[in-house]
Amino acid sequence: MGRGVSKSDLKKIITKVRKLVPGVVIRTSVMVGFPGETEEDFNELLSFVKEAHFDHLGCFSYSQEAGTRAAKMNDQVDEVVKETRHRQIMDLQSEISQKKLNCYIRKDK
């Protein structure tokens, strides 16, 4: 999508912020199903979410908006594929969130 920031750059930023600000909460939003998104692209996103361990993550599926360049692209992603990818991302984030929340549970000795 031409965001101008690499995966490596994002990892470095996240690592630096967590080091400089203990206890910081990092949240983000991601999109699945942008025209041209391949299975490989999606798996890279899934891997990044797994590595980054965001505290909160929202995911939305791309939808065509009339008059935009993306809406005119030929390689639109099928709606079922978008729904499946959305669910995979949110299921992964749910697991990550549960692990993070478990750290706050007081354990008896």
VMD Tcl script that draws the C-alpha trace (Angstrom):
set ca {
  {0.00 0.00 0.00}
  {3.00 2.27 -0.13}
  {3.19 3.25 3.55}
  {6.94 3.93 3.32}
  {7.86 2.06 6.51}
  {9.36 -1.41 6.42}
  {8.56 -4.33 8.68}
  {12.11 -4.07 10.03}
  {11.63 -0.37 10.81}
  {8.40 -1.08 12.69}
  {10.02 -3.85 14.74}
  {12.87 -1.51 15.70}
  {10.46 1.24 16.72}
  {8.33 -1.11 18.82}
  {11.39 -2.60 20.53}
  {12.83 0.86 21.26}
  {9.55 2.20 22.69}
  {9.11 -0.85 24.93}
  {12.69 -0.48 26.18}
  {12.36 3.25 26.85}
  {8.87 3.13 28.37}
  {8.38 0.08 30.59}
  {4.74 -0.91 30.76}
  {3.81 1.00 27.61}
  {0.66 -0.18 25.85}
  {0.98 -0.46 22.09}
  {-2.05 -0.74 19.88}
  {-2.58 -0.77 16.15}
  {-5.07 -1.40 13.41}
  {-4.48 -3.59 10.38}
  {-6.35 -4.19 7.17}
  {-6.82 -7.42 5.28}
  {-8.00 -7.94 1.75}
  {-6.53 -4.88 0.04}
  {-6.50 -5.48 -3.73}
  {-3.50 -7.55 -4.71}
  {-2.98 -9.02 -1.23}
  {-1.60 -12.51 -1.72}
  {-1.57 -15.44 0.67}
  {2.13 -14.71 1.16}
  {1.38 -11.07 2.02}
  {-1.25 -12.13 4.53}
  {1.05 -14.70 6.13}
  {3.69 -11.99 6.54}
  {1.13 -9.80 8.32}
  {0.09 -12.73 10.53}
  {3.74 -13.38 11.39}
  {4.31 -9.71 12.19}
  {1.31 -9.59 14.53}
  {2.59 -12.74 16.25}
  {6.06 -11.22 16.71}
  {4.95 -7.73 17.74}
  {2.61 -8.85 20.54}
  {0.41 -5.78 20.40}
  {-1.54 -4.98 23.53}
  {-4.60 -4.12 21.46}
  {-5.23 -4.71 17.79}
  {-8.13 -3.94 15.54}
  {-8.57 -5.48 12.14}
  {-10.82 -4.46 9.31}
  {-11.42 -5.79 5.84}
  {-10.87 -3.60 2.81}
  {-14.05 -2.51 1.08}
  {-14.29 -0.81 -2.26}
  {-15.07 2.89 -2.20}
  {-16.25 4.38 -5.46}
  {-13.83 6.76 -7.10}
  {-10.68 5.45 -5.43}
  {-7.72 3.95 -7.29}
  {-7.96 0.77 -5.23}
  {-11.60 0.25 -6.19}
  {-10.55 0.19 -9.84}
  {-7.81 -2.40 -9.34}
  {-8.37 -5.73 -11.09}
  {-7.09 -8.03 -8.36}
  {-9.82 -7.57 -5.73}
  {-9.74 -10.12 -2.90}
  {-12.77 -12.38 -2.54}
  {-15.10 -11.53 0.36}
  {-14.86 -15.04 1.84}
  {-11.06 -14.79 1.80}
  {-11.24 -11.40 3.54}
  {-13.55 -12.80 6.23}
  {-11.27 -15.80 6.78}
  {-8.18 -13.61 7.07}
  {-9.95 -11.21 9.41}
  {-10.93 -14.09 11.69}
  {-7.38 -15.50 11.66}
  {-5.88 -12.16 12.70}
  {-8.45 -11.62 15.44}
  {-8.09 -15.20 16.74}
  {-4.33 -14.69 16.97}
  {-4.74 -11.36 18.72}
  {-7.19 -12.95 21.14}
  {-4.53 -15.51 22.11}
  {-1.92 -12.75 22.53}
  {-4.30 -10.63 24.63}
  {-5.20 -13.59 26.84}
  {-1.52 -14.28 27.56}
  {-0.93 -10.61 28.37}
  {-3.97 -10.47 30.64}
  {-2.89 -13.62 32.45}
  {0.16 -11.72 33.71}
  {-2.19 -9.58 35.79}
  {-3.87 -12.49 37.52}
  {-2.67 -12.91 41.07}
  {-1.39 -16.41 41.61}
  {-1.56 -18.13 44.99}
  {1.70 -19.66 46.20}
}
mol new
graphics top color blue
foreach p $ca { graphics top sphere $p radius 0.5 }
foreach p [lrange $ca 0 end-1] q [lrange $ca 1 end] { graphics top cylinder $p $q radius 0.2 }
display resetview
